[in-house]
Amino acid sequence: MDNDHILKVEHLSKAFFKYQVLTDVNYTLAKGQIAAIIGPNGAGKSTFFNLVTGYHHVTGGHVFFREEEITNWPRHKIARIGITRAFQVSNIYPKLTTYENVRQSILAQKKKTLNFFTPAARLAKEETLELLNLTGLQSHKHTEAGILSQGDKKKLELALALASKPDLLLLDEPTAGMSSEETHETMELVKRLNEEIGLSILFTEHDISVIFGYAKKLSVLHQGILVAEGTPEEVRRNKEAQQCYLGDELC
């Protein structure tokens, strides 16, 4: 495997009973790259994420992470080696503050528990504040998570994902339900994480402006088949991508 690739899948396929969801997909993500997998509803994007992260069993093919085959590993083991998925299912505790949510996530990763000899306020304080600052939530550290705006909830979910210090972050529709301003703020944060700390990021998204504004590589799935791949401009010019997903307005 090429050392420049953090993720590689070969001939990846998934069937549920007789229904073929993914068919012979080959894909690579370079270290430090920010890329998107796009396609219409039902194209197989979430299934692809589920196979990479161990939520679904691979029917055929192979998944490699940093040169090591991880095909059909249990999801907790995949998370432990550096792959984290965010924005799919919320891990937020709505009655806890933003600070408490992030601290709990850090403690869980460290496998620490509160005890009589270590005051709770001191545990993981520095790392918690660092993550809140990194994600722009420092001014909301005493705010209950349940009353945060949609955009700030997404930032908190991102902070929780970063608590595990991943090398590869998968984002499943990170801007869903956001206003245009919240979308811009969130994706600028994602871009900063990619550029400043070198985090490899793969995301799915339906917002065309987000797709073409932030991804350096695009891959188009249609009915479980990878039909186009390349830079945003290459995909924009691809006739099959236009027919399957992008539409005439981007051609």
RANORTA-V935733 format. One line per field, one symbol per residue. psi: psi as a letter, one per 40 degrees, with the letter a starting at -180 (. if undefined). burial: b if it has 24 or more other C-alpha atoms within 12 Angstrom, else e. Layout:
psi->???
burial->???
This chain:
psi->iheehdhhihfhihhhbehhdihfhhiihiheihiihiiihededdddddddeedihhdiaihihfehhehfiiddddddeehihiedhhehhdeiiddddddddddddefiiiieehhdddhfddddddddddefedeedehhddeiiddddddddddddedefidhhhhhgeeheiidddddddddddddddddefhhhhiiiehddddeddhehihhihfehheiiaidddddehddddddddidee.
burial->eeeeebbbbbbbbbeeeeeebbbbbbbbbbbbbbbbbbbbeebbbbbbbbbbbbebbbbbbbbbbbeeebbbbebeebbbbbbbbbbbebbbbeeebbbbbbbbbbbebeeeeeeeeeeeeebbeebbbebbebbbbeebbebebeebebbbbbbbbbbbbbbbbbbbbbbbbbbbeeeeeebebbbbbbbebbeeeebbbbbbbbbbebbbbbbbbbbbbbbbbbbbbbbbeebbebebbbebbbeeeee
